[in-house]
C-alpha cells in the first residue's frame, strides 16, 4: 500500500472530472494547488467551500510543500 498522509484544513475551491482545486485554510479564496483525484484516497469535503482533509501519497504532499499529519493512515481510520 502506498505511504499515505493526511493533509488537514484544506478548502475545496474548484473541481473538475480529474482534479480538486484546493486552497489552504478556511480563508482561502483561490486555488493554490490542484490535486489529481487519482491520487486522493479519502476526502471529507463534499461541496465547494467546505473545509476538511484529504489523504494523499506522501510524495504528493511533499512535492506541494503541504503540512501533513504523519503516521499510518490505515491504522488511524480503521477503528
MMTF fields as JSON, N, C-alpha, C and O atoms, coordinates in Angstrom:
{
  "mmtfVersion": "1.0.0",
  "mmtfProducer": "UNKNOWN",
  "numBonds": 315,
  "numAtoms": 316,
  "numGroups": 79,
  "numChains": 1,
  "numModels": 1,
  "chainsPerModel": [1],
  "groupsPerChain": [79],
  "chainIdList": ["A"],
  "bondAtomList": [4, 2, 8, 6, 12, 10, 16, 14, 20, 18, 24, 22, 28, 26, 32, 30, 36, 34, 40, 38, 44, 42, 48, 46, 52, 50, 56, 54, 60, 58, 64, 62, 68, 66, 72, 70, 76, 74, 80, 78, 84, 82, 88, 86, 92, 90, 96, 94, 100, 98, 104, 102, 108, 106, 112, 110, 116, 114, 120, 118, 124, 122, 128, 126, 132, 130, 136, 134, 140, 138, 144, 142, 148, 146, 152, 150, 156, 154, 160, 158, 164, 162, 168, 166, 172, 170, 176, 174, 180, 178, 184, 182, 188, 186, 192, 190, 196, 194, 200, 198, 204, 202, 208, 206, 212, 210, 216, 214, 220, 218, 224, 222, 228, 226, 232, 230, 236, 234, 240, 238, 244, 242, 248, 246, 252, 250, 256, 254, 260, 258, 264, 262, 268, 266, 272, 270, 276, 274, 280, 278, 284, 282, 288, 286, 292, 290, 296, 294, 300, 298, 304, 302, 308, 306, 312, 310],
  "bondOrderList": [1, 1, 1, 1, 1, 1, 1, 1, 1, 1, 1, 1, 1, 1, 1, 1, 1, 1, 1, 1, 1, 1, 1, 1, 1, 1, 1, 1, 1, 1, 1, 1, 1, 1, 1, 1, 1, 1, 1, 1, 1, 1, 1, 1, 1, 1, 1, 1, 1, 1, 1, 1, 1, 1, 1, 1, 1, 1, 1, 1, 1, 1, 1, 1, 1, 1, 1, 1, 1, 1, 1, 1, 1, 1, 1, 1, 1, 1],
  "groupList": [{"groupName": "UNK", "atomNameList": ["N", "CA", "C", "O"], "elementList": ["N", "C", "C", "O"], "formalChargeList": [0, 0, 0, 0], "bondAtomList": [1, 0, 2, 1, 3, 2], "bondOrderList": [1, 1, 2], "singleLetterCode": "X", "chemCompType": "L-PEPTIDE LINKING"}],
  "groupTypeList": [0, 0, 0, 0, 0, 0, 0, 0, 0, 0, 0, 0, 0, 0, 0, 0, 0, 0, 0, 0, 0, 0, 0, 0, 0, 0, 0, 0, 0, 0, 0, 0, 0, 0, 0, 0, 0, 0, 0, 0, 0, 0, 0, 0, 0, 0, 0, 0, 0, 0, 0, 0, 0, 0, 0, 0, 0, 0, 0, 0, 0, 0, 0, 0, 0, 0, 0, 0, 0, 0, 0, 0, 0, 0, 0, 0, 0, 0, 0],
  "groupIdList": [1, 2, 3, 4, 5, 6, 7, 8, 9, 10, 11, 12, 13, 14, 15, 16, 17, 18, 19, 20, 21, 22, 23, 24, 25, 26, 27, 28, 29, 30, 31, 32, 33, 34, 35, 36, 37, 38, 39, 40, 41, 42, 43, 44, 45, 46, 47, 48, 49, 50, 51, 52, 53, 54, 55, 56, 57, 58, 59, 60, 61, 62, 63, 64, 65, 66, 67, 68, 69, 70, 71, 72, 73, 74, 75, 76, 77, 78, 79],
  "secStructList": [7, 7, 7, 3, 3, 3, 3, 3, 3, 3, 3, 3, 3, 3, 3, 7, 1, 1, 3, 3, 3, 3, 3, 3, 1, 6, 6, 7, 7, 1, 7, 7, 3, 3, 3, 3, 4, 4, 4, 3, 3, 3, 3, 7, 7, 7, 1, 6, 6, 7, 3, 3, 3, 3, 3, 3, 3, 2, 2, 2, 2, 2, 2, 6, 6, 7, 7, 7, 5, 7, 1, 7, 2, 2, 2, 2, 6, 7, 7],
  "xCoordList": [0.842, 0.0, 0.886, 1.946, 0.437, 1.19, 1.251, 0.339, 2.314, 2.527, 1.635, 1.972, 0.502, -0.466, -0.304, 0.073, -0.598, -0.606, -1.906, -2.549, -2.288, -3.493, -3.121, -2.359, -3.674, -3.496, -4.81, -5.876, -4.719, -5.894, -6.072, -5.169, -7.24, -7.548, -7.412, -6.798, -8.001, -7.985, -9.377, -10.372, -9.451, -10.736, -10.939, -10.082, -12.085, -12.41, -12.878, -13.91, -12.11, -12.401, -13.01, -13.954, -12.478, -12.936, -12.791, -12.05, -13.519, -13.441, -13.65, -14.525, -12.827, -13.01, -13.219, -13.221, -13.391, -13.538, -12.305, -12.394, -11.141, -9.892, -9.146, -8.181, -9.564, -8.771, -9.625, -10.7, -9.1, -9.678, -8.758, -7.548, -9.33, -8.582, -8.816, -9.946, -7.76, -7.905, -7.083, -6.085, -7.541, -6.809, -6.456, -7.024, -5.531, -5.093, -5.67, -5.359, -6.506, -7.12, -8.526, -8.923, -9.268, -10.669, -10.841, -11.879, -9.847, -9.949, -9.527, -9.572, -9.118, -8.658, -9.77, -10.932, -9.389, -10.382, -9.996, -10.772, -8.8, -8.379, -7.675, -7.197, -7.627, -6.951, -5.453, -4.837, -4.881, -3.438, -2.766, -1.619, -3.491, -2.927, -4.035, -5.176, -3.679, -4.578, -4.125, -2.966, -5.046, -4.744, -5.467, -6.694, -4.732, -5.373, -6.268, -5.843, -7.497, -8.414, -7.855, -8.136, -7.069, -6.489, -5.514, -5.181, -5.049, -4.093, -4.741, -4.066, -6.043, -6.736, -7.366, -8.198, -6.964, -7.513, -8.824, -9.754, -8.893, -10.084, -10.139, -9.109, -11.353, -11.539, -12.814, -13.75, -12.846, -14.041, -14.858, -15.975, -14.331, -15.075, -16.088, -15.742, -17.344, -18.416, -18.778, -19.16, -18.656, -19.05, -18.09, -17.348, -18.12, -17.255, -17.486, -18.622, -16.406, -16.471, -16.251, -15.95, -16.399, -16.164, -14.683, -13.829, -14.389, -13.024, -12.93, -13.778, -11.914, -11.777, -10.365, -9.393, -10.274, -8.966, -8.959, -10.001, -7.748, -7.553, -6.408, -5.443, -6.522, -5.43, -4.815, -5.485, -3.54, -2.818, -1.466, -1.018, -0.806, 0.534, 1.504, 1.423, 2.404, 3.4, 4.177, 4.442, 4.545, 5.344, 4.599, 5.214, 3.256, 2.476, 2.405, 2.494, 2.246, 2.242, 3.587, 3.637, 4.662, 5.989, 6.278, 6.878, 5.859, 6.065, 5.404, 5.919, 4.246, 3.489, 3.725, 3.017, 4.723, 5.073, 3.881, 3.691, 3.081, 1.917, 2.301, 3.034, 1.805, 1.995, 1.004, -0.134, 1.436, 0.554, 0.76, 1.772, -0.253, -0.176, 0.539, 0.123, 1.609, 2.391, 1.792, 1.067, 2.093, 1.611, 0.886, 0.745, 0.429, -0.233, -1.71, -2.492, -2.093, -3.477, -4.408, -5.472, -4.022, -4.865, -5.166, -6.277, -4.193, -4.379, -5.276, -6.124, -5.106, -5.888, -7.371, -8.206, -7.718, -9.116, -9.767, -10.882, -9.104, -9.673, -10.545, -11.284, -10.476, -11.255, -12.655, -13.435],
  "yCoordList": [-1.191, 0.0, 1.253, 1.285, 2.24, 3.487, 4.201, 4.076, 4.938, 5.69, 6.934, 7.931, 6.881, 7.974, 8.859, 8.399, 10.138, 11.095, 11.894, 11.95, 12.507, 13.322, 14.794, 15.249, 15.531, 16.985, 17.59, 17.33, 18.393, 18.982, 20.437, 21.045, 20.987, 22.4, 22.768, 23.774, 21.927, 22.112, 22.559, 21.935, 23.631, 24.164, 23.833, 24.123, 23.22, 22.896, 24.161, 24.735, 24.59, 25.813, 25.487, 26.149, 24.472, 24.104, 22.596, 21.937, 22.06, 20.631, 20.385, 20.982, 19.493, 19.03, 17.522, 16.941, 16.896, 15.439, 14.737, 13.623, 15.398, 14.727, 15.29, 14.677, 16.443, 17.046, 17.916, 18.389, 18.108, 19.054, 20.261, 20.118, 21.44, 22.667, 23.118, 23.426, 23.159, 23.453, 24.669, 25.02, 25.294, 26.344, 25.851, 24.87, 26.521, 26.098, 27.028, 28.219, 26.49, 27.264, 27.717, 27.778, 28.033, 28.434, 29.723, 29.927, 30.591, 31.891, 31.861, 32.892, 30.701, 30.606, 31.027, 30.663, 31.802, 32.242, 31.859, 32.068, 31.3, 30.898, 29.549, 29.126, 28.886, 27.597, 27.807, 28.58, 27.113, 27.163, 25.913, 25.958, 24.798, 23.512, 22.69, 22.674, 22.014, 21.041, 19.649, 19.28, 18.88, 17.51, 16.543, 16.586, 15.672, 14.698, 13.751, 13.198, 13.573, 12.665, 11.247, 10.508, 10.869, 9.525, 9.305, 8.161, 10.378, 10.279, 10.489, 10.383, 10.787, 11.029, 9.736, 9.143, 9.308, 8.084, 8.367, 7.562, 9.521, 9.885, 11.399, 12.066, 11.935, 13.374, 13.574, 12.781, 14.64, 14.905, 16.068, 16.29, 16.825, 17.947, 17.412, 16.622, 17.849, 17.361, 18.35, 17.947, 19.653, 20.667, 21.85, 21.998, 22.688, 23.87, 24.708, 24.915, 25.18, 25.977, 25.185, 25.76, 23.848, 23.006, 22.969, 22.977, 22.928, 22.778, 21.422, 21.075, 20.661, 19.327, 18.816, 19.557, 17.521, 16.898, 15.905, 15.416, 15.624, 14.638, 13.716, 14.13, 12.469, 11.51, 11.356, 10.947, 11.688, 11.623, 10.974, 10.87, 10.534, 9.968, 11.005, 12.194, 10.53, 11.407, 12.199, 13.386, 11.55, 12.237, 13.449, 14.472, 13.336, 14.442, 15.6, 16.766, 15.273, 16.31, 17.03, 18.257, 16.276, 16.882, 17.699, 18.771, 17.207, 17.939, 19.315, 20.278, 19.4, 20.649, 21.407, 22.369, 20.975, 21.629, 21.737, 22.761, 20.676, 20.656, 20.088, 19.103, 20.711, 20.153, 19.018, 19.107, 17.954, 16.797, 16.126, 16.306, 15.336, 14.522, 13.242, 12.531, 12.95, 11.769, 10.568, 10.716, 9.4, 8.188, 7.316, 7.675, 6.177, 5.202, 5.533, 5.308, 6.064, 6.451, 5.254, 5.381, 4.105, 2.916, 2.569, 2.151, 2.739, 2.442, 3.465, 3.101, 4.756, 5.808, 5.706, 6.047, 5.243, 5.258, 3.891, 3.76, 2.883, 1.534, 1.233, 0.249, 2.057, 1.757, 2.313, 2.147],
  "zCoordList": [0.0, 0.0, 0.0, 0.624, -0.69, -0.797, 0.554, 1.371, 0.778, 2.01, 1.997, 1.357, 2.7, 2.709, 3.932, 5.009, 3.743, 4.849, 4.782, 3.734, 5.891, 5.961, 5.98, 6.833, 5.022, 4.974, 5.479, 4.923, 6.529, 7.154, 6.742, 6.168, 7.038, 6.806, 5.327, 4.974, 4.474, 3.03, 2.597, 2.966, 1.819, 1.359, -0.11, -0.944, -0.424, -1.807, -2.519, -2.171, -3.518, -4.261, -5.621, -6.053, -6.298, -7.639, -7.819, -7.089, -8.813, -9.081, -10.567, -11.195, -11.12, -12.486, -12.422, -11.337, -13.564, -13.586, -13.041, -12.523, -13.16, -12.817, -11.62, -11.164, -11.095, -10.016, -9.103, -9.473, -7.89, -6.945, -6.866, -6.687, -6.998, -6.803, -5.376, -4.995, -4.586, -3.167, -2.762, -3.392, -1.689, -1.018, 0.365, 0.846, 1.001, 2.326, 3.375, 3.397, 4.241, 5.312, 4.976, 3.812, 6.027, 5.89, 5.104, 4.475, 5.131, 4.475, 3.008, 2.336, 2.503, 1.116, 0.154, 0.331, -0.869, -1.847, -3.275, -4.208, -3.445, -4.786, -4.714, -3.662, -5.872, -5.954, -5.793, -6.527, -4.827, -4.611, -5.171, -5.615, -5.144, -5.574, -6.235, -5.772, -7.313, -7.937, -7.509, -7.698, -6.932, -6.511, -7.444, -7.537, -8.138, -9.019, -8.213, -7.199, -8.668, -7.97, -7.906, -6.962, -8.903, -8.923, -7.775, -7.465, -7.137, -6.039, -4.667, -3.643, -4.64, -3.374, -2.892, -3.578, -1.715, -1.139, -0.407, -0.452, 0.271, 1.045, 1.125, 1.225, 1.081, 1.276, 2.081, 1.981, 2.882, 3.69, 3.155, 3.621, 2.18, 1.616, 0.608, -0.27, 0.742, -0.131, -1.238, -2.337, -0.941, -1.927, -1.841, -0.87, -2.878, -2.893, -1.648, -1.222, -1.08, 0.135, 1.401, 2.447, 1.326, 2.501, 2.839, 1.952, 4.133, 4.622, 5.298, 6.12, 4.96, 5.538, 5.395, 5.537, 5.109, 4.999, 3.845, 3.406, 3.368, 2.31, 2.68, 3.323, 2.27, 2.398, 1.012, 0.063, 0.91, -0.353, -0.12, 1.022, -1.191, -1.019, -0.452, -0.761, 0.37, 0.995, -0.056, 0.136, -1.167, -2.195, -2.749, -3.049, -2.888, -3.434, -2.432, -2.816, -1.168, -0.127, -0.091, -0.001, -0.16, -0.108, -1.367, -1.282, -2.528, -3.783, -3.737, -4.305, -3.05, -2.976, -1.673, -1.376, -0.892, 0.377, 1.322, 1.979, 1.386, 2.27, 3.631, 3.719, 4.677, 6.018, 6.173, 5.712, 6.82, 6.967, 8.305, 8.982, 8.658, 9.861, 9.489, 8.574, 10.193, 9.9, 10.613, 11.597, 10.12, 10.753, 9.76, 8.591, 10.221, 9.369, 9.224, 10.148, 8.074, 7.838, 8.006, 8.611, 7.483, 7.58, 9.033, 9.357, 9.895, 11.31, 11.979, 12.794, 11.648, 12.295, 11.97, 12.808, 10.772, 10.37, 10.318, 9.813, 10.822, 10.767, 11.979, 11.972, 13.016, 14.228, 14.155, 15.092]
}
